[in-house]
Amino acid sequence: MPQAKSAKSLLELSIAYVVQSMDQWSWKPIELLDMSDSDLVSSPLHQLPLRVMEEIVHYLHMNQLLSKHLKWVITSELNELLLISRDEKEIHVQLKHASIQCPLLKKLKFEKTWKFLDIETSIVQFLPKFQQLEVLEIANTSVRDNSLEVFGTYFKHLRELDVRYCLGVTDNGIQRLCGSAHHLEEESRRKDYIWWDYGKCKGIQILRVKGTNVTKKGIRIALQNLPSLKVLSHKLVVEVLSNIHQLALESSVVESTRQSTRYSSRIRLLLGKRVGIG
C-alpha cells in the first residue's frame, strides 16, 4: 500500500518559493561613500531572522544552488559563511561583499577540494574585517605566512584553524600566528630581539597544519604558545612531544642533581662549623 508523503511545513514552502524567485531578482549595487560598487549587491533578505537565513542557506546547499545565489544570503545576520566556488575571482567578490555586509562573522569555511585555490591576495585584503572570527577552514589554498600574520594580528577570538596542504605555511607563519617575539637576523649577522603586534591567536584549540612546510620548530612553537590547544594535526606531533618530554626529564635530573649538590654542600658547611665550634 503506497505511503502518503508528509506535507511540507509553511516555512519549507516559503523557502522554496524564495529560492525560485532569486532568478528574477535584480542586481542593485550597494552605495559606498557616495560611489556605486557594481561587485556588491543589496539583498532583499537582509531583514530576515537568523534562523530563517540559515534554513535558506541549507536549502541552497542541499540543492547545489549556494554558489549561484550566495550573494543574496550574505547579510548582516549571517554568522557562518561557506564558500564553495572554484573560481578565484568569484571568491574575491564574495569575500569583498561579506567583509562589508557581515563583519561580525564567526565561521568562515572553504569547501574542501583538491583544486588548489590561489586566493591569498583576497585573504590578506578582506579577512582583517572579520575580527570576531572563531573558526577558519582554509585548507588547500595559496595561504602563506603573510596570511597567518594577518590572522595573528586580528583574530584574537580564533578557536579553530585549518590550513592543511597550504605549502606556503612554515614555522615563521606559526610564530606570527601565536608567538610573542622572534629574533631578526640582520645583514651584520647580529640578532635583535624585537616585539610585534601579531601573535594574538592564543586561544586556538584546534590547529590543523598537516601537509604544510611546518617543521618540528613550528610544532614546538604551537605547543608552547597555545595553552588551550586540544588538537594539533601534523605527522611530527608525537615526535616533538616525545622530545619535549625527554628534555623535561633530563632537565629534572640535572636540576635534582644540582639541588642535591647544593644540599650536600650546605650540610658539609654546617657540619664543618659545628665541628669547629666543638
C-alpha positions in Angstrom: 0.0 0.0 0.0 1.6 3.3 -1.0 2.5 5.6 1.8 1.3 9.2 1.9 4.1 11.8 1.7 4.4 14.1 4.7 3.2 17.6 4.0 5.8 20.3 3.9 5.7 23.0 6.5 4.9 26.6 5.7 8.5 27.5 6.3 9.7 24.9 3.8 7.2 26.1 1.2 8.2 29.7 1.7 11.9 29.0 1.4 11.4 27.0 -1.8 9.4 29.9 -3.2 12.0 32.5 -2.2 14.8 30.4 -3.8 12.8 30.0 -7.0 12.3 33.8 -7.1 16.0 34.6 -6.8 16.5 34.2 -10.6 14.1 37.2 -11.1 15.7 39.5 -8.6 17.5 42.5 -10.0 21.1 43.4 -9.1 21.1 46.7 -7.1 24.7 47.9 -6.4 25.5 49.0 -2.8 26.3 52.6 -2.4 29.7 53.1 -0.7 30.8 56.6 0.2 28.5 58.0 -2.5 30.1 55.7 -5.0 28.4 52.7 -6.6 30.3 49.4 -6.4 29.0 47.0 -9.1 30.5 44.0 -7.4 28.3 44.3 -4.4 24.6 43.9 -4.0 21.9 44.9 -1.5 19.9 41.7 -0.6 16.1 41.6 -0.2 16.7 39.1 2.6 18.7 41.4 4.9 15.8 41.8 7.4 15.1 38.1 7.8 15.8 36.4 11.2 19.0 34.4 11.5 17.2 31.1 11.8 15.3 31.7 8.5 18.5 32.7 6.8 20.3 29.5 8.0 17.4 27.5 6.6 17.7 29.2 3.2 21.4 28.6 3.1 20.9 25.0 4.0 18.3 24.6 1.2 20.6 26.2 -1.3 23.5 24.0 -0.3 21.4 20.8 -0.4 20.1 21.7 -3.9 23.6 22.7 -5.2 22.5 26.3 -5.6 24.6 28.0 -2.9 27.4 29.2 -5.2 24.9 30.6 -7.7 22.8 32.6 -5.2 25.4 33.2 -2.4 25.3 37.0 -3.0 21.7 37.1 -1.8 22.3 35.4 1.6 25.4 37.4 2.6 23.7 39.7 5.0 24.5 41.3 8.4 22.7 38.5 10.2 25.0 35.8 8.9 27.2 34.0 11.4 28.7 31.3 9.2 29.8 31.5 5.6 30.6 28.6 3.4 32.4 29.3 0.1 32.1 26.5 -2.4 33.2 28.3 -5.6 36.2 27.0 -7.5 36.7 30.4 -9.2 39.3 32.7 -7.6 37.7 35.9 -9.0 34.3 34.9 -7.7 35.7 34.2 -4.3 37.3 37.6 -4.3 33.9 39.2 -4.9 32.2 37.1 -2.3 34.8 37.9 0.4 34.6 41.6 -0.5 30.9 41.5 -0.2 31.0 39.6 3.1 33.6 42.0 4.6 31.1 44.8 4.2 27.8 43.1 4.9 28.7 40.7 7.8 31.9 41.8 9.6 30.7 40.0 12.7 31.1 36.6 11.0 32.0 33.8 13.4 32.8 31.0 11.0 34.4 31.1 7.5 34.8 27.9 5.7 36.1 27.0 2.2 34.6 23.7 1.0 37.3 21.0 0.9 38.5 20.4 -2.6 41.6 19.1 -4.3 41.6 22.1 -6.7 44.3 24.4 -5.4 42.8 27.9 -4.9 45.1 31.0 -5.4 43.4 33.4 -3.0 46.0 34.7 -0.7 45.6 38.3 -2.1 41.9 38.2 -1.3 42.6 36.7 2.2 45.1 39.4 3.1 42.9 42.2 1.7 39.5 41.3 3.2 39.9 38.9 6.2 41.1 41.7 8.6 37.5 42.9 8.6 36.3 39.7 10.4 37.8 40.4 13.8 35.1 38.2 15.6 36.1 35.1 13.6 36.3 31.9 15.7 36.5 29.2 13.1 38.5 29.4 9.8 38.8 26.4 7.5 41.0 27.3 4.5 42.8 24.1 3.5 44.5 23.5 0.2 44.8 27.1 -0.8 47.7 29.6 -1.6 47.6 30.8 2.0 51.2 31.6 3.2 52.9 33.0 6.2 51.7 36.5 5.4 48.1 35.3 5.8 49.0 33.8 9.2 50.5 37.1 10.2 47.1 38.7 9.4 45.3 36.0 11.5 47.7 36.6 14.4 47.1 40.4 14.2 43.3 40.5 14.0 41.8 37.1 15.1 42.2 37.1 18.9 39.0 35.1 19.2 40.1 32.4 16.8 39.5 28.8 18.2 39.9 26.6 15.1 42.3 27.0 12.2 42.6 24.5 9.3 45.5 25.3 6.8 46.2 21.7 5.8 48.1 21.3 2.5 48.9 25.0 2.3 52.5 24.6 1.2 53.4 28.3 1.9 52.8 27.9 5.6 56.1 27.5 7.5 57.5 27.8 11.0 57.7 31.5 10.6 53.9 31.6 9.9 53.2 29.7 13.1 55.4 32.1 15.0 53.5 35.1 13.6 50.2 33.4 14.4 50.7 32.7 18.1 54.2 33.6 19.1 55.2 36.7 21.1 58.5 37.7 19.6 61.3 36.5 17.4 64.9 37.1 16.5 65.6 39.1 13.4 69.0 38.3 11.9 70.3 41.4 10.1 72.9 41.6 7.4 75.5 42.2 10.0 74.6 38.7 11.4 73.6 40.5 14.7 70.4 39.3 16.2 67.9 41.8 17.6 65.1 40.8 19.9 62.0 42.6 18.7 58.3 42.6 19.7 55.5 42.7 17.2 51.8 43.4 17.0 50.8 39.9 16.0 50.9 36.5 17.6 47.5 37.2 19.3 45.8 33.8 18.5 46.5 32.4 22.0 43.1 30.8 22.3 43.3 28.3 19.5 42.0 24.9 20.5 42.2 23.1 17.1 45.1 23.6 14.7 45.5 21.6 11.6 48.8 22.0 9.7 49.2 18.6 8.1 50.8 18.8 4.6 52.4 22.2 5.2 56.1 23.1 5.4 55.9 23.4 9.2 58.7 21.5 10.9 59.5 20.4 14.5 60.3 24.0 15.3 56.8 25.2 14.3 55.1 22.4 16.2 57.1 23.3 19.3 56.1 27.0 18.9 52.5 26.0 18.8 52.7 23.7 21.8 54.5 26.3 23.8 52.2 29.3 23.0 48.7 27.7 22.8 47.7 26.8 26.3 44.1 25.8 25.3 45.3 23.5 22.4 43.4 20.2 22.2 44.0 19.1 18.6 47.2 19.6 16.6 47.2 17.8 13.3 50.7 17.1 11.9 52.8 14.0 11.4 55.6 15.3 13.7 53.5 16.0 16.8 54.3 12.7 18.5 58.0 13.0 17.9 58.1 16.6 19.2 56.1 15.7 22.3 58.5 12.9 22.9 61.5 15.2 22.6 59.9 17.7 24.9 59.2 15.0 27.5 62.7 13.7 27.2 64.2 17.2 27.7 62.0 17.8 30.7 63.2 14.5 32.2 66.8 15.4 31.6 66.3 18.9 32.9 64.6 17.4 36.0 67.5 15.1 36.6 70.0 17.9 36.2 68.1 20.2 38.5 67.7 17.4 41.0 71.4 16.8 40.9 72.1 20.5 41.3 69.8 20.7 44.3 71.4 17.6 45.8 74.8 19.0 45.4 73.8 22.3 47.0 72.1 20.5 49.8 75.2 18.3 50.4 77.4 21.4 50.4 75.1 23.1 52.8 75.3 20.0 55.2 79.1 19.9 55.0 79.3 23.6 55.7 77.0 23.3 58.7 78.9 20.2 59.9 82.2 22.0 59.4 81.0 24.9 61.5 79.7 22.6 64.1 83.0 20.7 64.3 84.9 23.9 64.5 82.7 25.2 67.4 83.1 21.9 69.3 
